[in-house]
C-alpha cells in the first residue's frame, strides 16, 4: 500500500480521502528539516502547503518518493529541477484558490479606491476626518490586468460587474479568449500608459521578475494604483516606494512581498499603502478545496497512475490512465530493446503512432518510450525526467501520428538515428494489453518481451538454426520460443529467441563467431 506524509496543516478531510482511496497516511505538521529528512525515506508521497521546504537535502533522503503535492498554486518551496532529476512528480492545485485570490484582489482595489484601511484606523482612534479621505469611483476606470490566466480571468469578470473597463496583457492570451472574457488585449507598454488600476496575476519567472520596475512606473499615468496579490518580486519595492513618495502612484495594495514573512519592509508605514500578510488563498472554502484536491490528485497518481496538474510531467486523467498504461508499457519495452542494442552516439528519436494509438494522448507514451530507451545507459531515468534528460544530451525527439490504414489495429514504431546509422522497431498490443514485437529493422518478425531474449541478425543460409541449437545444447541453455523473419531469400534475417536465463559470455562469443551471424545481443526486459 502506498504511504503518504502530510507535513503541513491541511483539512482533516484530506487524510480521510487518502485512506478511502487505499493510501496509508501519516499527519505530522511542524517538522523541522532534520526531522523531515529522518523519516521521509519511508514515504511514496509528500503533501505540503507553503511551510515545508522540499530541498535537495530532503530529496536526497527520499529514495522512495514518487510525488510531492502542493495544496495551493505556488511551488517556490519545492526544488522542481532536482525533483524532476530524481523522477519525482510535483503537483499543485491551481484552481482551488483561484476565486478566493481573485476576490482578495478586487477587495484590494476597492480598499485603495476608498482608503478604507486608513479611514478605519482613524475613525477607531476617535478622529472624524471626513474631509481627509477623499476617494475615487471605480466605475468607468480602466483596469489593467497583467496575467490573464485562471485568477486574472476571474478578476476581469468581477471587475466588469463593477463596470470597470478591462484591458489585459498576457503573451499566452489568444484574441479569441480575450473576446470571450471581455478583455481588451494590449501590449504591456499600452497597459502601463492607460490603466487607472494595475493588478498582477502572473507567476514569478525570470521574465516577469520586477515587471513593475522603475522604468515601468515612469510610463504609468499619474495617480495610478497598483495591486499585487500574485507573487513577491513582480514589483520593484524600492521603485514603488519612491513613486508613492512623489505622488506619481496614488496608492498600492500588496498581499505578497519580495521577502516573506515580511516583518519589515520599505513600504510599511506609508499612508497610501494597504498591506496584508499573504491572505490571497486564506478563506475557509479555499483551504478546504485545495486540501481535498491535492489528496485526490496524489491518491489517483499512486493508486491509478493518473497525473493531474503536474508541473514536470504530462497530465494523464484517471479515465485515460488504464487505456494508456498498455501503450506506455509497449513504448517502454520497444525503447528498451533499441537502448540495449544501440546506446552510443544517439542523435534523434522518432515515435510514430498508427491505428488506435494515433488518437491517444501521446505525451505519456513518448515519456515512457524515452525512459526505456535511455534507461540502459543512464542512471535514474524515468517517465518524469526522460524528456529533460534527452534534451540535455542533445537528442531530438519527434512524434508522428498517422491518419491512415494500418496492417494492425494499433501500432507503435520507434526509430533512432545514431552515429553509425538508423535502427527501428515496431510493436502492437495483442488482446488489448499484451505488448508484442511485430517488426525489427523493417523485417516482419513477432515475439513477446520475455525476461531474456536473444536477438540475432544473420544471413538466411542453411545450417544457422542447427549451429545455434548445437551451442545452446553445449552450454545447457533452454530455448522457450523461437521466432524468425527475413527480408528476402538468402538475404538478411532476424531471429528472436526466448531463453530460460542469462547467457554466459563465452557462449555469446561463440555465437558471434558463427559465419552466418552478423550480430548478437542478449536482451533483458522488465516484467
Secondary structure, DSSP 8 states (H G I E B T S, - for coil): --EEEE-S---HHHHHHHHHTT-EEEE-TT--HHHHHHHGGG-SEEEE-SSS-B-HHHHHT-TT--EEEESSS--TTB-HHHHHHTT-EEE--TTTTHHHHHHHHHHHHHHHHHTHHHHHHHHHTT---TTT------TT-EEEEE--SHHHHHHHHHHHHTT-EEEEE-TT--HHHHHHHT-EE--HHHHHHH-SEEEE-----TTTTTSB-HHHHHHS-TTEEEEE-S-TTSB-HHHHHHHHHHTSEEEEEES--SSSS-SS-TTTT-TTEEE-SS-TT-SHHHHHHHHHHHHHHHHHHHHH--B-SBSSS--B-HHHHHHHHHHHHHHHHHHHHHHHH--SSEEEEEEEEEEGGGGS-HHHHHHHHHHHHHHTTSTT--TTTHHHHHHHTT-EEEEEE--S--SSSEEEEEEEEETTEEEEEEEEEETTTEEEEEEETTEEEEE---SEEEEEEEE--TTHHHHHHHHHHHHT--EEEEEEEESSTTSEEEEEEEESS---HHHHHHHHHSTTEEEEEEEE---
